[in-house]
Structures are given as structure tokens and as C-alpha cells.
């Protein structure tokens, strides 16, 4: 017995040594192959990709952060590798399902009312397919909604704690800062194709208007943090973030973005009306910054007063009238999801969307869809307002500020939707997911507090002997 144990230990040691040397040899061969056939950076990129996939599969929450970063940085569009985003969504969904199987917990953490309205909205969308002139286009447009519903479910189910939720918001802000930085790079240093054609910056995307809108939607959060932070360093950091985001909207030269910025700043001014001195200083700073705006911005905004002479505004006005006419012709069935671009040839000589989210939804899906959409928006606002008021009352100021900022950002998004067609964009569905996640957190925390209070009341009073 005494002789066999060391022998086993030696054999085990030799096996480990052989495995270690084998691993070193395999890594060396892999390195040699990559060095000979591919650039060395591809090895590091491949290993990083594998590590990231393993991390997401172990913790699907990391996948939700990756999705938020990819949506708002819009870098994949710039590099024409948009399919990577689909891969991230599929990997995150698979990891989420696998984790449910491992934990034997199959609850899908969504809110009944919001989810019911989402699926109710899908009914007229799906019904419109049967009345579409182009069935293939209608099915493709409807499929986008199913992808966005998956995003909504993942965000509500994965952003389940205050820490996770806050990190998700900071990830979006980081992505927007990266997008603005890349926008300046492609506008001033190495002009992109978009810059050459439109003389405007689009960040990591291909549409300057969507670039401006993505910034505008989350601008209220850092803006409100400026007035909430106590430390000067943090306050200065958020001031810099706000100014950088506003600069991103400016270099997009988006008329809808500039109008939306004015609308959001007015709402924010009302929100901070109690900070009178800071409000006056912010207003003075904004007026001073107006004098530093490029002359091209004033020329671009001046076209709004010359609508009859601007080709873009003229055909947009024709599209609005045409969308209304399509709705009156097909008030209940619509013309089919995604089919607006086919009918646009009736009024202008090109394929175009209506440039008004509400009119385009009415034309494509009928009156039922716009009514349900209105109810869905109303419910989302109720979730946000109820949540941030709850967190404010329960001493969670950062969550309260984030919720209030999301409310203003959603209002800005809906305002800009008057000038752009946004119902096939991810951004609105991100708002739905974030509002649902906040509401779910507030409900669960409130339930825990009630349970804890009930347990305390049920405990017997201590009687000294």
C-alpha cells in the first residue's frame, strides 16, 4: 500500500507535465500557423472572441450590455458587418435559455400589460401582410418586429437588478460618446462616404438623422446628473459629456435632431426649474454656444423657412399627404408592412418612407395599430413615471434620475418621430425594455419590503424572564 501511492502520484505528475507540454506545443504550432498564414492580430482577436462568447454564455447579462453598445455606437453599420449584431442576439438568447434550463427556472420576467399590448400591436401588423402589394417585403418588415420583441424580452429579463440596470445605461452613454468621437473622426480627419455625399456626420451609422436621434434620446440622463451630483469632479464630467453629445447632434446637421434638441432642452429646463441659479447659468452657456455654431448649421435650419424652395422638404410634404390619402383608402387593413416605399413613386420619383412614424404606421397597418401603439406608449410612460417616483421615495436617487431622464428622452424620441419614420428602428424597443425592467425592479423591491415588514410584524414580542 505504501509503495503504490507514490507511484500513482508520480504517474499523475507525469500526466500533468505531458499535458502542459502538449498545450505549450499546440499553442506554439497555432501561433506559427497564424504567423505564417494570417496577421498575428487575428490570433489575439480570435482568442478574445472565443473568451467573449464563453463569458456571454456563462452570464447572458453581458450579452445585453454588448447589444446596447452595438445598437447605440452603430459601428457595425459603418464597417458593414451588421450580421455580427444578429449573432450577439442569438448567442445571448441561447445563453439565457440555457441558464434557465440549468436553474430549472422557466419564468419569463415580462410585464403582462405591456407584453399584451405589444402582441396586440403585432396583430394588425401581421394582418396587413395579406393586403400587401409586395408579400416578400411585407414578411421581411414584419420579421423585424419579431426580432425587436426578442430584444425587449431579453432586456426586461436580464437587467434585473439596480446595479445591472445602471451599468446598462452607462453602457449606452459610453456607446454614444464613442459614436460621437467616431463621427468627428469621419467628419474632420478621415471623411467617410456619408460625409462626402451629405456633408454631415453620421457617427458609426449611415443615417445622420438616426445618429442625432440616438444621442438626443439619452442626452437627458447626463444632463440631469449635472444637477444631481455633489462632487465637482463628477459634475464637470457630466457637463463635458452633455457638451460632447450636443456637439454630435450639431455635426449631424439634422434638422429633426436640432428641433428635437430644442424640445428636449425646454423639457429639461422645466424639470430643473427649482435650481434657478444653475438654470440661468445653463441658459447663458447655451446662448453663448449658439454664437459658435458653424454657419452651415444656420443655413441648414434656415431651409425650414423656405420650404417651397427646398427639394427635400417639398417631397416630404408630398409624402405626408400621400400617406394620409393611403390611410383614408385603406383605413382598417393598411397597405402592408414595409410597402410604403413602393407607393412613394406616386408622388416622388424615388423609393422613400413617409418621414412621419405615425402616418406611415396608419398607412401600412391601419387605424387599429396606431390606437394600440398609443396605448403602449401611454403604458410605458406610466411605468417610467411610477418607477422613478418609487425610487425617489425609497432613497435611490440615481435610479430616479435615470427614470426621469428616460421619460424626457422618450418624449424627445416621439417628437422627432413626427419628422422621421422610426417604427422599424431598435431604439423605441430599447425604451420599452428599459421601462419594463425599471417597473419590474420597483415591483419586486416593493414586494420584498412588504414581505419583510409582514415578517417583522408576525414575530413574537420578546418578553424578558
ZAMARGU-4260 file (C-alpha; in steps of 0.2 Angstrom, whole numbers, plus 5000, padded with zeros to 4 digits):
<rodrens>
0) 5000/5000/5000 | 5014/5012/5005 | 5023/5009/4988 | 5008/5011/4976 | 5003/5028/4982
5) 5019/5037/4977 | 5018/5028/4961 | 5001/5035/4957 | 5007/5052/4962 | 5022/5051/4950
10) 5011/5045/4936 | 4998/5059/4940 | 5013/5072/4940 | 5020/5065/4924 | 5002/5066/4916
15) 5000/5084/4920 | 5018/5088/4914 | 5014/5079/4897 | 4998/5089/4896 | 5006/5105/4900
20) 5020/5102/4887 | 5007/5097/4875 | 4997/5113/4877 | 5013/5123/4875 | 5017/5114/4859
25) 4999/5116/4852 | 4999/5134/4856 | 5016/5136/4848 | 5010/5127/4832 | 4994/5138/4832
30) 5005/5154/4834 | 5016/5148/4820 | 5002/5144/4808 | 4994/5161/4811 | 5010/5170/4809
35) 5014/5161/4793 | 4996/5162/4785 | 4987/5177/4794 | 4992/5193/4803 | 4996/5190/4821
40) 4982/5201/4827 | 4970/5189/4821 | 4975/5176/4834 | 4973/5189/4848 | 4956/5194/4840
45) 4950/5175/4838 | 4955/5171/4856 | 4946/5187/4863 | 4931/5182/4853 | 4930/5165/4860
50) 4933/5172/4878 | 4919/5184/4875 | 4907/5171/4868 | 4911/5160/4884 | 4908/5175/4895
55) 4891/5178/4887 | 4886/5160/4888 | 4890/5159/4907 | 4882/5176/4910 | 4869/5182/4897
60) 4868/5199/4906 | 4885/5203/4897 | 4876/5200/4881 | 4863/5213/4885 | 4877/5225/4888
65) 4885/5221/4871 | 4868/5223/4862 | 4866/5240/4870 | 4883/5245/4865 | 4881/5239/4847
70) 4864/5247/4844 | 4870/5265/4850 | 4888/5265/4844 | 4881/5260/4827 | 4899/5255/4822
75) 4894/5239/4814 | 4885/5248/4801 | 4900/5258/4797 | 4911/5243/4795 | 4897/5234/4785
80) 4897/5219/4797 | 4879/5221/4804 | 4876/5202/4805 | 4888/5202/4820 | 4874/5210/4830
85) 4862/5196/4825 | 4875/5184/4831 | 4876/5193/4848 | 4857/5192/4850 | 4856/5174/4846
90) 4870/5170/4857 | 4863/5180/4871 | 4846/5172/4869 | 4853/5154/4868 | 4863/5158/4884
95) 4848/5165/4893 | 4838/5149/4889 | 4852/5138/4894 | 4854/5146/4911 | 4835/5144/4913
100) 4837/5125/4910 | 4852/5124/4922 | 4842/5133/4936 | 4826/5124/4931 | 4818/5142/4932
105) 4807/5145/4917 | 4799/5161/4922 | 4800/5175/4908 | 4801/5191/4918 | 4790/5202/4907
110) 4775/5213/4912 | 4758/5207/4907 | 4750/5223/4902 | 4765/5229/4891 | 4768/5212/4884
115) 4749/5210/4880 | 4749/5227/4871 | 4765/5223/4861 | 4757/5207/4854 | 4741/5216/4851
120) 4750/5228/4841 | 4758/5214/4831 | 4740/5208/4826 | 4736/5222/4814 | 4754/5222/4808
125) 4753/5203/4803 | 4735/5205/4796 | 4742/5219/4784 | 4753/5206/4775 | 4738/5199/4767
130) 4734/5216/4759 | 4752/5220/4754 | 4756/5223/4736 | 4774/5215/4739 | 4772/5200/4750
135) 4791/5197/4752 | 4793/5215/4758 | 4779/5214/4770 | 4786/5197/4778 | 4803/5205/4779
140) 4796/5220/4788 | 4786/5210/4800 | 4801/5199/4804 | 4809/5214/4811 | 4796/5216/4824
145) 4799/5198/4830 | 4817/5202/4832 | 4813/5218/4842 | 4801/5208/4853 | 4815/5196/4857
150) 4826/5211/4862 | 4813/5218/4873 | 4811/5201/4882 | 4830/5200/4884 | 4832/5217/4891
155) 4817/5215/4904 | 4824/5198/4909 | 4842/5202/4911 | 4843/5220/4918 | 4835/5213/4934
160) 4845/5222/4947 | 4848/5241/4950 | 4867/5238/4948 | 4864/5229/4931 | 4852/5242/4925
165) 4863/5257/4929 | 4878/5248/4920 | 4866/5246/4905 | 4863/5264/4905 | 4881/5269/4907
170) 4885/5257/4893 | 4873/5266/4881 | 4881/5283/4886 | 4898/5276/4883 | 4892/5269/4866
175) 4885/5287/4861 | 4902/5295/4866 | 4911/5283/4855 | 4899/5286/4841 | 4901/5305/4843
180) 4920/5303/4843 | 4920/5292/4828 | 4908/5305/4820 | 4921/5319/4822 | 4934/5307/4816
185) 4925/5303/4800 | 4919/5322/4798 | 4936/5331/4801 | 4950/5319/4800 | 4946/5305/4788
190) 4929/5309/4779 | 4918/5294/4777 | 4906/5291/4762 | 4892/5299/4771 | 4902/5315/4774
195) 4907/5316/4756 | 4889/5314/4750 | 4879/5323/4763 | 4892/5334/4771 | 4886/5328/4788
200) 4892/5316/4801 | 4883/5300/4805 | 4894/5293/4819 | 4896/5274/4816 | 4880/5273/4806
205) 4874/5278/4789 | 4860/5290/4793 | 4864/5307/4801 | 4846/5309/4807 | 4846/5292/4817
210) 4863/5297/4823 | 4857/5313/4830 | 4841/5304/4837 | 4851/5291/4846 | 4861/5305/4855
215) 4845/5315/4859 | 4836/5300/4867 | 4849/5298/4881 | 4855/5316/4882 | 4843/5320/4897
220) 4851/5307/4909 | 4869/5315/4909 | 4860/5332/4909 | 4851/5328/4925 | 4866/5321/4933
225) 4875/5338/4931 | 4862/5345/4943 | 4861/5330/4955 | 4880/5327/4958 | 4888/5334/4973
230) 4906/5332/4969 | 4913/5345/4957 | 4924/5332/4948 | 4909/5321/4943 | 4898/5337/4939
235) 4912/5343/4927 | 4912/5325/4919 | 4894/5325/4916 | 4895/5343/4909 | 4908/5338/4897
240) 4898/5323/4892 | 4882/5334/4888 | 4893/5346/4878 | 4900/5332/4868 | 4883/5324/4864
245) 4876/5341/4859 | 4891/5343/4848 | 4887/5326/4840 | 4869/5332/4836 | 4876/5348/4828
250) 4889/5340/4816 | 4875/5328/4810 | 4866/5344/4803 | 4850/5335/4806 | 4835/5347/4806
255) 4824/5335/4815 | 4838/5332/4828 | 4840/5351/4831 | 4822/5353/4833 | 4821/5338/4845
260) 4836/5346/4854 | 4827/5362/4857 | 4811/5352/4863 | 4821/5341/4875 | 4831/5356/4882
265) 4814/5365/4885 | 4808/5350/4895 | 4824/5348/4904 | 4823/5367/4909 | 4806/5364/4916
270) 4812/5348/4926 | 4826/5359/4934 | 4816/5374/4937 | 4820/5373/4956 | 4838/5375/4953
275) 4836/5393/4947 | 4854/5399/4948 | 4860/5384/4939 | 4846/5385/4926 | 4851/5403/4922
280) 4869/5398/4920 | 4865/5384/4909 | 4854/5395/4898 | 4868/5408/4897 | 4880/5395/4892
285) 4868/5388/4879 | 4866/5406/4871 | 4885/5408/4871 | 4887/5392/4862 | 4874/5397/4849
290) 4887/5410/4843 | 4900/5396/4840 | 4889/5386/4829 | 4895/5383/4811 | 4887/5394/4798
295) 4882/5378/4789 | 4870/5374/4803 | 4861/5391/4802 | 4860/5388/4783 | 4853/5371/4786
300) 4840/5376/4799 | 4836/5391/4788 | 4829/5380/4774 | 4814/5377/4786 | 4808/5394/4782
305) 4810/5391/4764 | 4800/5375/4762 | 4794/5379/4745 | 4812/5381/4738 | 4820/5366/4747
310) 4818/5350/4737 | 4819/5338/4752 | 4805/5347/4761 | 4794/5348/4746 | 4794/5329/4743
315) 4792/5326/4761 | 4776/5336/4761 | 4770/5326/4746 | 4774/5310/4756 | 4764/5316/4771
320) 4749/5320/4760 | 4751/5303/4751 | 4752/5293/4767 | 4736/5302/4773 | 4727/5298/4757
325) 4733/5279/4758 | 4726/5278/4776 | 4709/5285/4770 | 4709/5272/4756 | 4714/5258/4767
330) 4709/5263/4785 | 4707/5246/4793 | 4719/5234/4783 | 4733/5246/4778 | 4744/5244/4763
335) 4755/5231/4771 | 4770/5231/4782 | 4785/5240/4773 | 4776/5244/4757 | 4776/5262/4759
340) 4792/5263/4749 | 4783/5256/4734 | 4768/5268/4734 | 4780/5283/4736 | 4783/5283/4717
345) 4765/5290/4715 | 4771/5307/4722 | 4790/5307/4720 | 4802/5299/4708 | 4811/5288/4721
350) 4808/5275/4735 | 4806/5284/4751 | 4797/5281/4768 | 4784/5294/4774 | 4796/5303/4786
355) 4782/5303/4799 | 4781/5287/4810 | 4763/5289/4814 | 4756/5292/4797 | 4767/5278/4790
360) 4760/5266/4803 | 4742/5271/4799 | 4745/5269/4780 | 4754/5252/4782 | 4744/5244/4796
365) 4728/5253/4798 | 4719/5263/4812 | 4720/5248/4824 | 4739/5248/4825 | 4740/5267/4829
370) 4727/5265/4843 | 4736/5251/4851 | 4753/5260/4849 | 4746/5275/4858 | 4740/5263/4872
375) 4758/5255/4873 | 4766/5272/4874 | 4754/5278/4887 | 4758/5262/4897 | 4777/5264/4895
380) 4776/5282/4902 | 4766/5276/4917 | 4779/5263/4920 | 4793/5275/4919 | 4785/5289/4930
385) 4779/5276/4943 | 4796/5268/4944 | 4806/5284/4946 | 4794/5291/4959 | 4795/5275/4969
390) 4814/5275/4968 | 4815/5293/4973 | 4804/5290/4988 | 4814/5275/4993 | 4831/5284/4993
395) 4838/5278/4976 | 4842/5294/4968 | 4852/5288/4954 | 4839/5276/4948 | 4826/5290/4950
400) 4836/5302/4939 | 4839/5289/4926 | 4820/5285/4925 | 4816/5304/4924 | 4829/5306/4910
405) 4822/5291/4901 | 4805/5299/4902 | 4811/5315/4894 | 4821/5305/4881 | 4806/5295/4876
410) 4796/5311/4874 | 4810/5318/4863 | 4810/5302/4853 | 4791/5303/4850 | 4793/5322/4845
415) 4806/5318/4832 | 4795/5304/4826 | 4784/5317/4818 | 4799/5320/4805 | 4806/5303/4803
420) 4800/5285/4801 | 4806/5276/4816 | 4794/5261/4819 | 4807/5249/4812 | 4821/5256/4822
425) 4828/5247/4838 | 4828/5262/4849 | 4810/5263/4853 | 4810/5245/4858 | 4825/5248/4869
430) 4815/5261/4878 | 4801/5248/4880 | 4813/5236/4888 | 4821/5248/4899 | 4804/5254/4905
435) 4799/5237/4908 | 4815/5232/4918 | 4813/5248/4929 | 4795/5243/4933 | 4799/5225/4937
440) 4813/5231/4948 | 4802/5243/4958 | 4788/5230/4959 | 4800/5216/4966 | 4808/5228/4978
445) 4791/5234/4984 | 4786/5216/4986 | 4802/5212/4996 | 4799/5226/5008 | 4781/5222/5011
450) 4786/5204/5014 | 4800/5209/5026 | 4788/5221/5035 | 4775/5207/5037 | 4788/5195/5044
455) 4793/5208/5057 | 4775/5211/5062 | 4772/5192/5064 | 4787/5189/5075 | 4783/5187/5094
460) 4787/5202/5105 | 4802/5197/5116 | 4797/5195/5135 | 4812/5196/5147 | 4811/5182/5160
</rodrens>
